[in-house]
Amino acid sequence: MFTRASSSWFVRPVSHWVGPRVLAALVLALCLGLTYGAWRNAHDAIEQQVQADFDFRVRELVGNIVGRMQTYIQVLHGVQGLYASSQEVTRREFHAYLAVQQVDRHFPGIHGIGYLPLVPGAALARHEAGVRAEGYPGYAVRPSGLRAWHAPVTYLEPLNDSNLLAFGYDIASEPVRRAALEQARDTDQAAMTGKIHLVQDGGNAQTHGFLVVLPVYENGLPRGTVEQRRAALRAWVLATFRMGELMAGVGGEGARQLDLEIYDGAQLAGAALMYDSLPGGLSAAASNSLLSRQAITIAGRSWSVRVRAMPGFDGELLARPRLVAWTGLLASIVLALAAWLLAASRARAQAALARSSQLTAQLEQGQASVLAMAEAAQRSQAMLRSILDSTIDGILVDNVDGRIFMSNRRFRDLWQVPDALDWQADGAALVRHVESQLEQAAPFLGARVHAPHGHRERRDVLLLRDGRVVEQYVRSMQLGNEEARLWTFRDISERSQMERREHTRRQVLEMLATGAPLERVLESVVLSVQADHPAMLCSILLLDESRHRLVLGAAPGLPAFFNLSSHGHDLDTLQGVHGIAAQAVRDGQRVIVGDLHADAQGTMELACRAQLQSCWAEPVRGGSGKLLGVLMAYHRQPTLPSAAHLARLSEAAHLAGMAIEQAQVALALRAGEARFRSLYDHAPVALWEQDWSAVRAALDALEQAGVRDLGAHFQANPDALQRLAGLVRIIDANGAALAQVRANEDDQRRGALGLAQNFDDSALHRFGDALLALAGGAHLYECESSFVRLDGAARQNELSLLVMPGHADSLDFVMVSSLDITERKRMNAELLQLATTDFLTGLPNRRHFMASLENEHARLQRELASYASVLMLDIDHFKRVNDEYGHAVGDAVLRHLGALMCQALRKVDVPGRVGGEEFAILLPGTDLAAAAVFAERLRRRVAESALTTDGGIVITITVSIGMAAMAGTDADCDAVLARADEALYRAKRGGRNRIEQNDGGGDRVLSKFMAQ
């Protein structure tokens, strides 16, 4: 009894313990909790998606603004190059150049391009007269008044009525404009003014604009420093902009849902506001949560950009969480009502059974109770049916034999099952109907053949012909004694489209970032569309540079003859199926032809050969809205596109536009790089590109090790400087550099070039000086050095080391220019020797000797305690030698004496030939007593050294010597020469071959040594 009672206690249903209302309330609370969780997840996902879309739009908008301004600055660089290529550009040439550029057509936003000559205040009248002589009699620089310099608008194109208001206006007269002129002049870069009112607006305070100026320097003048640039300044070129015209269309279609504000400077102040896409109260409804503030720098000027989303930015995305909430709420109510009905029905059924057990004798009452229970069951089934029809998933129940038990309304709507289809009598008919709507029926049919067993389930993704994507789940279940299958179908088209779009976008962006060819990128776009829709064949046709022809961009799935029939043909000559592409390009609108052979029987032979039945054309535009080509989608069956098809084609066309614009930019960049490389390779100056980053890292390591004085460290550790020199890596060298060191490109490739080709071992101290300068922050260092050619020859060079801008912290880009000055040094040495040496004796000439004498006199004036002596020598009876033996022997005697003098001298002594047979010797640091000893030794050596000529003649000569002390108190160096010369003549008068000195006494000439 106890066991039986306990068993009945636990097997009683929940409805036995709670009433129908409480059970319905519990079901409702549980369903509402699940609904809230689903709503929260959907709401968070949508908010993240909206924020991501907003951030992308902001980046795209800011990038378009910066890109447009960089393009316009390049236009100014073109005008600057016009002046750099000519000494003078006339007004007619200026007009012709800008007329060819078609600035107003190709560069919307530029109000005018002008030329501002630098006019000193003193030349103002001459400037005005010159312009008047060109056909402008009323020309005058305004505002009037004499200033230190003027910058009047002299050329301005186009010279329309608006720009005429600025003709002659002095830009330098206004502080904001003058600041931009001075910045461009001093930096040799483009400079932009702050917020101004253009003179062309005639004082209209509602419009704002700005100017961008570039300096024009005199050709051939140096511009390395600010002072040199100021001295070389010739003029400026400028471009005027109105903010409203500049910003027109900059963000494309997506910018209509954004409130764009641009402020001059870093503060978001009303006075600094330059542009507001929604002025006045229109921007009051802008979102404060979807807000982005960006700082951009253009031509040295900072702008603050604030972007806010307008109410319509999120579109219909935020409606999805509400749909989830309402659907969950209705389902919760329905389930709670069903639970209440089922519980109530069960309670009533239990009551009926109780009554039937009590009234078993009354058959009629029992039958009535059974009928009541049947009616309640029918109502429960009807309610369950209603619940199933209200679910968001399509549900189908069948058995393993294919007999269908039931399906809900969502299933019939999802697969568009007609009411006339008797699928209950013939389940195969329903299978055929579903199969006819699939692109590939294999996953659906495979799930029917290989159904899961037990508690397992199978998932497949089905692609429909109309572009939808359906997620299919199959589970096994038990219906009574029969095994059945539960099929669940959910439409995931939108989620799948978003995933595919994001995958394709990432793939295209990665290919663009890695520099993949345009053909590969476009082919990837086409293949991604065809992968989503296997029945679709796509191609991309591009407009050529003339914009009158279509060229093939990508068409991997179409026949070659079909592609060639459209490639390179004029738009006006294309007909038939290719005429649809031409029409889409000309009109700039989407063209859809559902049946190619319905209305144009005579012009579609090409489509028939390619087995194409329908065609859709989607224009391809760039970020600025410029038409770049057309995306063509073909089908082999007549069909019209669904909303999913159109969304996919629009996304693919957008990606193709991005790829085409990126390829055009890359092509222009490669062309510029090729021109620079050509100039680099053919430059007449030897150029070396070097990487000093390893040297920088080694210096940082020394600093961390506590080394503060690098110069002292290098002097104490010469090996450290040698090691640092070995860390310099030669990246590239132009042709002149290779020729300078006798190398070729093979030597460069195998790493045979090193720092020794700029600094050899003897010039490492020069490398140390350069290293200290560059590491200390200098951008340029110049010096003379020596290097070793690859053939082993030692040469001298002149180096200029330039750290490229932006690489000062890493030193990974150092440009070195080298000039071989070996021959110049040799020629200078020869010229110096010719200028300072006597050609006959090899001794210093009179000019060099006098210069040395002056230097010694200056030293004595600084060091009064020091002393020096001067000797004057003369060959005795030299005229007799010339008369008796000839001038050739006389020259040999002079050379003989010069050699004897050099043998007796110290390194600091300076000899010199000061006349025909007169010689002088400067003895620094020698008093008269020591000088007398030296003079006597020299006199004896000359007298004892006979000269034997080539003819066998033996000649013995003697010299007379006069000495004098040199003092710092002398007025000049000529005073000591006069005293020594006087002593010399005393020696000659005294009998020659003797030494006399002048000591400055009363009888100032004393004979110290006489010939023996």
Salt bridges, closest charged atoms under 4 A:
ASP44 OD1 - ARG40 NH1 3.42
ASP44 OD1 - HIS43 ND1 3.96
GLU47 OE2 - HIS43 NE2 3.33
GLU128 OE1 - ARG132 NH2 3.64
GLU134 OE1 - ARG91 NH2 2.75
GLU157 OE1 - HIS95 ND1 2.92
ASP170 OD2 - ARG147 NH2 2.66
ASP170 OD2 - HIS150 ND1 2.91
GLU174 OE1 - ARG177 NH1 3.23
ASP186 OD1 - ARG185 NE 2.89
ASP186 OD1 - ARG230 NE 2.82
ASP201 OD1 - ARG242 NE 2.57
GLU245 OE1 - HIS111 ND1 3.80
GLU245 OE2 - ARG242 NH1 3.10
GLU253 OE1 - ARG256 NH1 3.21
ASP259 OD2 - ARG308 NH2 3.04
GLU261 OE1 - ARG306 NH2 2.55
GLU261 OE2 - ARG308 NH2 3.55
ASP264 OD2 - ARG301 NH2 3.00
ASP389 OD2 - ARG385 NE 3.84
ASP393 OD1 - ARG490 NE 2.61
ASP398 OD2 - ARG448 NH1 3.53
ASP398 OD2 - ARG485 NH2 2.98
ASP426 OD2 - ARG432 NH2 3.71
GLU457 OE1 - ARG475 NE 2.76
ASP460 OD2 - ARG458 NE 2.85
ASP466 OD2 - ARG468 NE 2.85
GLU471 OE2 - ARG459 NE 2.68
GLU471 OE2 - ARG495 NH2 3.67
GLU482 OE2 - ARG403 NH2 3.45
GLU483 OE2 - HIS453 ND1 3.46
GLU494 OE2 - ARG320 NH2 1.96
GLU502 OE2 - ARG506 NH1 3.63
ASP532 OD1 - ARG500 NE 2.84
ASP532 OD2 - ARG648 NE 2.54
GLU618 OE1 - ARG590 NE 2.59
GLU651 OE2 - ARG505 NH2 3.03
ASP681 OD2 - ARG677 NE 3.14
ASP691 OD2 - ARG729 NH2 3.05
ASP732 OD2 - ARG677 NH1 2.26
GLU745 OE1 - ARG749 NH1 3.76
ASP746 OD1 - ARG749 NH2 2.17
ASP747 OD1 - ARG750 NH2 2.45
GLU784 OE1 - LYS825 NZ 2.82
ASP791 OD2 - ARG789 NH2 2.99
GLU798 OE2 - ARG824 NH2 3.37
ASP812 OD1 - HIS807 ND1 2.62
ASP820 OD2 - ARG795 NE 3.16
GLU823 OE2 - ARG795 NH1 3.79
GLU823 OE1 - ARG826 NH2 3.04
GLU830 OE2 - ARG826 NH1 2.70
ASP838 OD2 - ARG913 NH1 3.19
GLU856 OE2 - ARG859 NH2 2.27
GLU863 OE1 - ARG859 NH1 3.15
ASP874 OD2 - LYS988 NZ 2.18
ASP876 OD1 - LYS988 NZ 3.91
ASP883 OD2 - LYS879 NZ 2.92
ASP909 OD1 - ARG906 NH2 2.67
GLU936 OE2 - ARG939 NH2 2.68
GLU936 OE2 - ARG940 NE 2.70
ASP970 OD2 - ARG979 NH2 3.08
GLU982 OE2 - ARG986 NH2 3.99
GLU996 OE2 - ARG994 NH2 2.98
